[in-house]
Amino acid sequence: MNTLVIHNPANGEKITELAADDAASVAAKAARARAAQPAWAAVPLQERKSCIDRFHEGVTRDMEQLATTLTRETGKPIQMSRNELKGLLGRLDFFVGMVAPVIANETVFDEAGMQERIEHLPLGVVGNISAWNYPWFVGCNVIVPALLTGNAVLYKPSEYATLTGLEIARLLREAGVPQDVFCTLVGDGAVGAALLDQKIDGLFFTGSHATGSRIAQRVGPRFMKLQLELGGKDPTYVCDDADPVAAAQSLADGAMYNTGQSCCSVERIYVHEAIHDAFVAAFVDTVRGFKLGDPMRDDTYIGPLTRAPALDVLDAQVADAKAKGAALLLGGHRLPGPGNWYAPTVFSGVDHRMELMREESFGPIIGIQKVTGDEEAVHLMNDTRYGLTAGVYSPDGARAQALLARVNAGSLYWNCCDRVSPRLPWSGFGDSGVGLTLSTYGIQTFTRTRAWHLRSAR
């Protein structure tokens, strides 16, 4: 029997061992989902909405238990686990509130006996290979609108957040979603690969660009709905008229929240030379104040990295930056003891020869580069293969928005960062992926449209 061992990244201790799927069990679950989907699509929308409302109630009821599970298996500080669950509730309300008008039939022409109508149908069976850094957010961005619109879901949580994935499944079953309509696949990358072999109508993946590229090559010839939410190297420019202390405090949080393990974490900072030194001093002072320690403590801000291999990535970026002349102001090393711990790390004097400014870090590390003005800042912000988010700090809204309009990114921030709203689409340019989640478009993406041409008899 295949097994999956779950470890606590804070101390390396084994939490549990789970029975894992194999190719045969994945195929069996896919067949059951295919058989169950038409009946689920025939369930009145109001009842599907009621299931998600009951799911909402379950998350609210079990929040502390769910937060503890999330923190133990990912290392996310407990207050941030609670924040993720609390933030999820608003997303659930948005999906439930907006699904009816989004998928309602639309009559777009009705004259002289000819009517033209648009119908929205479920895709069918949706595969979802999800992420570990925000498993409730990222998973439910797919799971909930997919179920609401009448799809069956084959859900493969990350092997680093499988216990949370099983909690999602438990609460959905308790809420009334049939087990074959929402099937959880347990295991590592081999199980995800087995999912790709199934007859599915859509594949929704969140993770690295490298894995997303392999998925695209694998399923491309089958012409299914493919959506890839990949990485970012998210830049922010701090203008000369910005408050350097306020900007530094905001961006330190944007870079280090969730131990820097967010696709929309601030990963590159460009600061106008007029306020550069003041900004850097305030930034380092802010990061020094972040408490690192046991993720189960309410006052912990920096926890362990979820994945041990990420330590090697950070070591390599630190060594490369130092070798090419960057100034290490804070951190730059692993911490002793068991678990996946890395000191919060800040560099100044960086440039685009360095991996730190070009490749995704996904950890508590940041490079700050001095720029001479707006033109240089915009050029450097666009000097990337990614395009997820970008921000500008300035009291001048017109200036900031004019600069942001020139940046190639799917989400733009003025005087804020690392923020996601259920009302706005979440998408990326370039190697940050294809497709979108959230907003009304993120509900409609789980449907296929059908056109009706109706001429009345004469």
C-alpha positions as CSV (number, residue, x, y, z in Angstrom):
1,M,0.0,0.0,0.0
2,N,1.2,3.5,-0.8
3,T,1.7,5.8,2.1
4,L,2.2,9.6,2.7
5,V,4.2,10.6,5.8
6,I,3.3,14.1,7.2
7,H,6.0,15.9,9.1
8,N,5.9,19.1,11.2
9,P,8.3,21.6,9.5
10,A,8.9,23.4,12.8
11,N,10.7,20.4,14.4
12,G,10.9,17.6,11.8
13,E,8.7,15.3,13.9
14,K,6.3,12.9,12.2
15,I,2.7,13.9,12.6
16,T,1.0,10.9,11.0
17,E,1.1,8.5,8.0
18,L,-1.7,8.3,5.6
19,A,-2.8,5.7,3.0
20,A,-2.1,7.2,-0.4
21,D,-3.7,6.8,-3.7
22,D,-2.2,5.0,-6.7
23,A,-3.0,5.1,-10.4
24,A,-5.8,2.5,-10.0
25,S,-7.5,4.3,-7.1
26,V,-7.3,7.7,-8.9
27,A,-8.9,6.1,-12.0
28,A,-11.7,4.6,-9.9
29,K,-12.4,7.9,-8.2
30,A,-12.4,9.7,-11.5
31,A,-14.9,7.2,-12.9
32,R,-17.2,7.7,-9.8
33,A,-17.0,11.4,-10.2
34,R,-17.9,11.2,-13.9
35,A,-20.9,9.1,-13.0
36,A,-22.0,11.3,-10.1
37,Q,-21.7,14.7,-11.9
38,P,-24.9,14.8,-13.9
39,A,-27.1,14.2,-10.8
40,W,-25.2,17.0,-9.0
41,A,-25.7,19.4,-11.9
42,A,-29.4,18.6,-11.7
43,V,-29.6,19.6,-8.0
44,P,-31.3,23.0,-7.8
45,L,-28.8,25.8,-7.4
46,Q,-30.4,26.9,-4.1
47,E,-29.5,23.5,-2.6
48,R,-25.9,23.7,-3.9
49,K,-25.7,27.1,-2.3
50,S,-27.1,25.8,0.9
51,C,-24.3,23.2,1.0
52,I,-21.7,25.9,0.8
53,D,-23.5,27.8,3.5
54,R,-23.3,24.8,5.7
55,F,-19.6,24.4,4.8
56,H,-19.2,28.0,6.0
57,E,-20.9,27.1,9.3
58,G,-18.5,24.1,9.7
59,V,-15.4,26.3,9.1
60,T,-16.7,28.8,11.6
61,R,-17.5,26.1,14.2
62,D,-14.2,24.2,13.9
63,M,-11.9,27.2,13.2
64,E,-9.5,26.7,16.1
65,Q,-9.0,23.0,15.3
66,L,-8.6,23.8,11.6
67,A,-6.0,26.5,12.3
68,T,-4.0,24.1,14.5
69,T,-4.0,21.5,11.8
70,L,-2.8,24.0,9.2
71,T,0.0,25.3,11.5
72,R,1.2,21.9,12.5
73,E,1.6,20.6,8.9
74,T,2.8,23.8,7.1
75,G,4.5,25.8,9.9
76,K,2.3,28.9,9.2
77,P,2.1,31.0,12.4
78,I,-1.2,30.2,14.2
79,Q,-2.5,33.8,13.9
80,M,-1.9,33.7,10.2
81,S,-3.7,30.3,10.0
82,R,-6.7,31.9,11.8
83,N,-6.5,34.9,9.4
84,E,-6.7,32.6,6.4
85,L,-9.8,30.8,7.7
86,K,-11.5,34.1,8.7
87,G,-10.7,35.5,5.3
88,L,-12.1,32.5,3.6
89,L,-15.6,33.2,5.0
90,G,-16.0,36.3,3.0
91,R,-14.9,34.5,-0.2
92,L,-17.5,31.8,0.4
93,D,-20.2,34.5,0.9
94,F,-19.1,36.2,-2.4
95,F,-19.3,33.0,-4.4
96,V,-22.7,32.0,-2.9
97,G,-24.1,35.5,-3.5
98,M,-22.9,36.0,-7.0
99,V,-23.2,32.5,-8.6
100,A,-26.9,32.9,-9.6
101,P,-26.6,36.0,-11.7
102,V,-23.3,34.9,-13.2
103,I,-24.6,31.6,-14.6
104,A,-28.2,32.7,-15.4
105,N,-29.3,32.3,-19.0
106,E,-28.9,35.5,-21.0
107,T,-31.2,36.6,-23.8
108,V,-29.1,38.9,-25.9
109,F,-31.5,39.4,-28.9
110,D,-35.2,39.0,-29.2
111,E,-36.8,40.6,-32.3
112,A,-39.1,39.6,-35.2
113,G,-39.6,36.1,-34.0
114,M,-35.8,35.4,-33.5
115,Q,-34.4,35.0,-30.1
116,E,-30.7,34.5,-29.2
117,R,-29.8,33.1,-25.9
118,I,-26.6,32.2,-24.0
119,E,-26.6,29.2,-21.6
120,H,-24.0,28.4,-19.0
121,L,-23.3,24.7,-18.4
122,P,-20.9,23.1,-16.0
123,L,-17.6,21.9,-17.5
124,G,-18.2,18.4,-16.1
125,V,-15.4,16.9,-14.0
126,V,-12.7,19.3,-12.8
127,G,-9.2,18.3,-11.6
128,N,-7.6,20.6,-9.0
129,I,-4.0,20.2,-8.0
130,S,-3.7,22.7,-5.2
131,A,-1.0,24.5,-3.2
132,W,0.3,24.3,0.4
133,N,1.0,27.9,1.2
134,Y,-2.7,29.0,1.4
135,P,-4.6,25.7,1.1
136,W,-7.9,27.1,2.2
137,F,-7.8,30.1,0.0
138,V,-6.2,28.5,-3.1
139,G,-8.2,25.3,-2.8
140,C,-11.6,26.9,-2.2
141,N,-11.0,29.4,-5.1
142,V,-11.5,26.4,-7.3
143,I,-13.5,23.9,-5.3
144,V,-16.4,26.2,-4.2
145,P,-17.3,27.9,-7.6
146,A,-16.8,24.5,-9.3
147,L,-19.3,22.8,-7.0
148,L,-21.7,25.7,-7.1
149,T,-21.8,25.6,-10.9
150,G,-22.6,21.9,-11.0
151,N,-19.2,20.3,-11.5
152,A,-17.7,17.3,-9.8
153,V,-14.2,17.8,-8.4
154,L,-11.1,15.6,-8.2
155,Y,-9.1,17.5,-5.6
156,K,-5.4,16.7,-5.1
157,P,-4.1,18.8,-2.1
158,S,-0.4,19.4,-1.8
159,E,1.4,16.6,0.0
160,Y,2.5,19.4,2.4
161,A,-1.1,20.3,3.3
162,T,-2.9,17.0,3.0
163,L,-4.4,17.1,6.5
164,T,-6.0,20.4,5.7
165,G,-7.3,19.0,2.4
166,L,-8.9,16.1,4.2
167,E,-10.6,18.6,6.6
168,I,-12.0,20.4,3.6
169,A,-13.4,17.1,2.3
170,R,-14.8,16.3,5.7
171,L,-16.7,19.6,6.0
172,L,-18.0,19.4,2.5
173,R,-19.4,15.9,3.1
174,E,-21.0,17.1,6.4
175,A,-22.5,20.0,4.4
176,G,-24.2,17.6,2.0
177,V,-21.9,17.4,-1.0
178,P,-21.9,13.7,-2.1
179,Q,-18.6,11.9,-1.6
180,D,-18.3,11.0,-5.3
181,V,-18.9,14.6,-6.4
182,F,-15.9,15.8,-4.3
183,C,-13.1,13.2,-4.3
184,T,-9.9,13.8,-2.5
185,L,-6.7,12.3,-3.9
186,V,-3.9,11.7,-1.4
187,G,-0.2,11.6,-2.4
188,D,2.7,13.3,-4.0
189,G,3.5,14.3,-7.5
190,A,2.9,10.8,-8.8
191,V,-0.8,11.0,-7.8
192,G,-1.0,14.4,-9.5
193,A,0.4,12.8,-12.7
194,A,-2.2,10.0,-12.4
195,L,-4.9,12.7,-12.3
196,L,-3.7,14.1,-15.6
197,D,-4.3,10.7,-17.2
198,Q,-8.0,10.8,-16.4
199,K,-10.9,11.9,-18.6
200,I,-11.4,15.3,-17.1
201,D,-13.0,18.5,-18.5
202,G,-10.8,21.0,-16.8
203,L,-7.5,21.1,-14.9
204,F,-6.8,23.9,-12.4
205,F,-3.2,24.0,-11.0
206,T,-1.5,26.3,-8.5
207,G,2.2,25.9,-8.0
208,S,5.6,26.5,-9.6
209,H,6.2,27.6,-13.2
210,A,8.3,24.4,-13.8
211,T,5.4,22.1,-12.8
212,G,2.9,24.2,-14.6
213,S,4.9,24.0,-17.8
214,R,5.1,20.2,-17.6
215,I,1.3,20.0,-17.0
216,A,0.6,22.2,-20.0
217,Q,2.8,20.0,-22.3
218,R,1.1,16.9,-20.9
219,V,-2.5,17.9,-21.3
220,G,-2.3,20.4,-24.2
221,P,-3.2,18.0,-27.0
222,R,-6.4,17.2,-25.2
223,F,-7.9,20.7,-25.5
224,M,-9.5,20.8,-22.0
225,K,-9.9,23.9,-20.0
226,L,-6.5,24.5,-18.5
227,Q,-5.8,27.1,-15.8
228,L,-2.3,27.6,-14.3
229,E,-1.7,29.9,-11.4
230,L,2.1,30.0,-11.2
231,G,4.8,32.1,-9.5
232,G,5.8,35.7,-9.4
233,K,8.7,38.0,-8.7
234,D,6.5,40.8,-7.5
235,P,8.1,44.4,-7.6
236,T,7.2,47.5,-5.7
237,Y,8.6,51.0,-6.4
238,V,8.8,53.6,-3.6
239,C,8.7,57.1,-5.0
240,D,10.7,60.1,-3.8
241,D,7.6,61.7,-2.3
242,A,6.6,58.6,-0.2
243,D,6.9,58.4,3.5
244,P,9.9,56.1,3.8
245,V,9.0,54.8,7.3
246,A,5.4,54.0,6.5
247,A,6.3,52.4,3.2
248,A,9.1,50.4,4.8
249,Q,6.7,49.1,7.5
250,S,4.1,48.1,5.0
251,L,6.5,46.5,2.6
252,A,8.4,44.6,5.3
253,D,5.0,42.9,6.1
254,G,4.4,42.3,2.4
255,A,7.7,40.6,2.0
256,M,7.8,38.6,5.2
257,Y,4.2,37.7,5.9
258,N,3.7,33.9,6.0
259,T,7.5,33.7,6.1
260,G,7.6,35.1,2.6
261,Q,5.8,32.0,1.2
262,S,3.1,33.8,-0.9
263,C,3.0,34.0,-4.7
264,C,2.1,37.7,-4.2
265,S,4.8,38.4,-1.6
266,V,6.8,41.5,-2.3
267,E,10.0,40.1,-3.8
268,R,11.8,43.1,-5.3
269,I,11.8,46.7,-4.0
270,Y,13.0,49.7,-5.9
271,V,13.5,52.9,-3.9
272,H,14.1,56.4,-5.2
273,E,17.6,57.5,-4.3
274,A,16.3,60.6,-2.5
275,I,14.8,58.5,0.3
276,H,16.7,55.2,-0.2
277,D,18.8,55.3,3.0
278,A,15.9,56.3,5.2
279,F,13.7,53.6,3.8
280,V,16.4,50.9,4.2
281,A,17.0,51.8,7.8
282,A,13.3,51.7,8.6
283,F,12.9,48.4,6.7
284,V,15.7,46.7,8.6
285,D,14.4,48.0,11.9
286,T,10.9,46.7,11.1
287,V,12.1,43.2,10.1
288,R,14.3,43.0,13.3
289,G,11.1,43.4,15.3
290,F,9.3,40.4,13.7
291,K,9.2,37.6,16.3
292,L,10.6,34.3,15.1
293,G,9.7,31.2,17.0
294,D,7.2,28.4,17.7
295,P,4.4,28.8,15.1
296,M,1.8,27.7,17.7
297,R,2.5,30.9,19.8
298,D,0.1,33.8,19.2
299,D,3.0,36.3,19.1
300,T,5.1,34.5,16.5
301,Y,5.4,36.3,13.1
302,I,8.1,34.3,11.3
303,G,7.7,30.5,11.2
304,P,9.7,27.7,9.5
305,L,9.7,27.1,5.8
306,T,7.1,24.5,4.9
307,R,9.5,22.6,2.5
308,A,13.0,21.7,3.4
309,P,14.3,22.1,-0.3
310,A,13.5,25.8,-0.1
311,L,16.4,26.2,2.3
312,D,18.8,25.3,-0.6
313,V,17.2,27.9,-2.8
314,L,17.7,30.7,-0.3
315,D,21.3,29.6,0.4
316,A,22.0,29.8,-3.3
317,Q,20.4,33.2,-3.7
318,V,22.3,34.6,-0.7
319,A,25.6,33.2,-1.9
320,D,25.0,34.6,-5.4
321,A,24.1,38.1,-4.2
322,K,27.1,38.3,-1.9
323,A,29.4,37.1,-4.6
324,K,28.1,39.8,-7.0
325,G,28.6,42.7,-4.5
326,A,25.2,43.0,-2.6
327,A,25.3,44.3,1.0
328,L,23.9,41.8,3.5
329,L,22.1,43.8,6.1
330,L,20.3,41.1,8.0
331,G,20.1,37.3,8.2
332,G,21.5,35.3,5.3
333,H,21.7,31.9,7.0
334,R,19.9,28.9,8.2
335,L,19.0,28.7,11.9
336,P,20.3,25.9,14.1
337,G,18.2,23.0,15.4
338,P,15.6,20.8,13.9
339,G,13.0,22.0,11.4
340,N,13.2,24.2,8.3
341,W,14.3,27.6,9.8
342,Y,15.8,30.5,7.9
343,A,16.7,33.9,9.3
344,P,14.8,36.9,7.8
345,T,17.2,38.2,5.2
346,V,17.6,41.7,3.8
347,F,20.0,42.9,1.1
348,S,20.7,46.3,-0.3
349,G,22.9,47.2,-3.3
350,V,21.3,44.5,-5.4
351,D,20.9,44.5,-9.2
352,H,19.5,42.4,-11.9
353,R,22.6,40.3,-12.4
354,M,21.6,38.5,-9.2
355,E,19.2,35.5,-8.9
356,L,17.6,37.2,-5.9
357,M,16.1,39.8,-8.2
358,R,15.2,37.5,-11.1
359,E,14.0,34.2,-9.7
360,E,11.2,33.5,-7.2
361,S,12.5,33.2,-3.7
362,F,9.4,32.1,-1.7
363,G,11.0,32.7,1.6
364,P,11.9,35.4,4.1
365,I,14.4,37.2,1.9
366,I,14.3,40.6,0.0
367,G,16.5,42.7,-2.2
368,I,16.3,46.5,-2.2
369,Q,17.7,48.4,-5.2
370,K,18.3,52.2,-5.4
371,V,16.9,53.9,-8.6
372,T,17.3,57.4,-10.0
373,G,13.7,57.9,-10.9
374,D,10.4,56.7,-12.3
375,E,11.7,55.6,-15.7
376,E,14.4,53.4,-14.3
377,A,11.9,51.9,-11.8
378,V,9.4,51.0,-14.5
379,H,12.1,49.5,-16.7
380,L,13.3,47.3,-13.8
381,M,9.8,46.3,-12.7
382,N,9.2,45.0,-16.2
383,D,12.5,43.3,-16.5
384,T,11.1,39.9,-15.6
385,R,9.4,36.9,-17.2
386,Y,6.8,37.0,-14.5
387,G,3.8,39.4,-14.1
388,L,1.6,38.6,-11.1
389,T,1.5,41.8,-8.9
390,A,3.2,45.2,-8.8
391,G,2.9,48.2,-6.5
392,V,3.8,51.9,-6.2
393,Y,4.0,53.9,-3.0
394,S,3.4,57.6,-3.3
395,P,0.9,60.2,-1.9
396,D,0.2,61.2,-5.6
397,G,-2.5,58.9,-6.8
398,A,-2.4,60.1,-10.4
399,R,1.4,59.6,-10.6
400,A,1.2,56.2,-9.0
401,Q,-1.6,55.0,-11.3
402,A,0.1,56.3,-14.4
403,L,3.3,54.3,-13.5
404,L,1.3,51.2,-12.6
405,A,-0.5,51.3,-16.0
406,R,2.9,50.8,-17.7
407,V,3.8,47.7,-15.6
408,N,3.0,44.2,-16.9
409,A,1.2,42.6,-14.0
410,G,-2.3,41.1,-13.3
411,S,-2.8,42.9,-10.0
412,L,-1.7,46.5,-9.3
413,Y,-1.4,48.1,-5.8
414,W,-1.2,51.7,-4.8
415,N,0.1,52.2,-1.2
416,C,-0.6,48.6,-0.4
417,C,0.7,45.1,-1.2
418,D,0.1,41.4,-0.8
419,R,-3.7,41.8,-0.9
420,V,-6.3,39.6,-2.6
421,S,-10.0,40.4,-2.9
422,P,-12.8,38.0,-3.9
423,R,-14.3,40.8,-6.0
424,L,-11.3,41.2,-8.3
425,P,-9.9,38.6,-10.7
426,W,-6.6,36.9,-9.7
427,S,-4.5,36.4,-12.8
428,G,-1.0,36.9,-14.1
429,F,1.0,38.0,-17.2
430,G,3.8,36.0,-18.8
431,D,5.2,33.1,-16.8
432,S,2.8,33.8,-13.9
433,G,0.2,31.7,-15.6
434,V,-2.9,31.6,-17.7
435,G,-6.6,31.9,-16.7
436,L,-8.0,33.4,-13.5
437,T,-9.8,32.8,-10.2
438,L,-12.0,35.0,-8.0
439,S,-14.4,37.7,-9.1
440,T,-17.5,36.9,-11.2
441,Y,-15.1,35.8,-14.0
442,G,-13.6,33.2,-11.6
443,I,-17.1,31.7,-11.2
444,Q,-17.9,31.7,-14.9
445,T,-14.6,30.0,-15.7
446,F,-16.1,26.7,-14.4
447,T,-18.8,26.8,-17.1
448,R,-18.9,26.3,-20.8
449,T,-21.3,28.5,-22.9
450,R,-23.8,27.3,-25.3
451,A,-25.6,29.4,-27.9
452,W,-29.3,29.1,-28.7
453,H,-30.8,30.4,-31.9
454,L,-34.6,30.2,-31.6
455,R,-37.0,31.2,-34.4
456,S,-40.7,31.0,-33.7
457,A,-42.9,29.2,-36.2
458,R,-44.8,31.4,-38.6
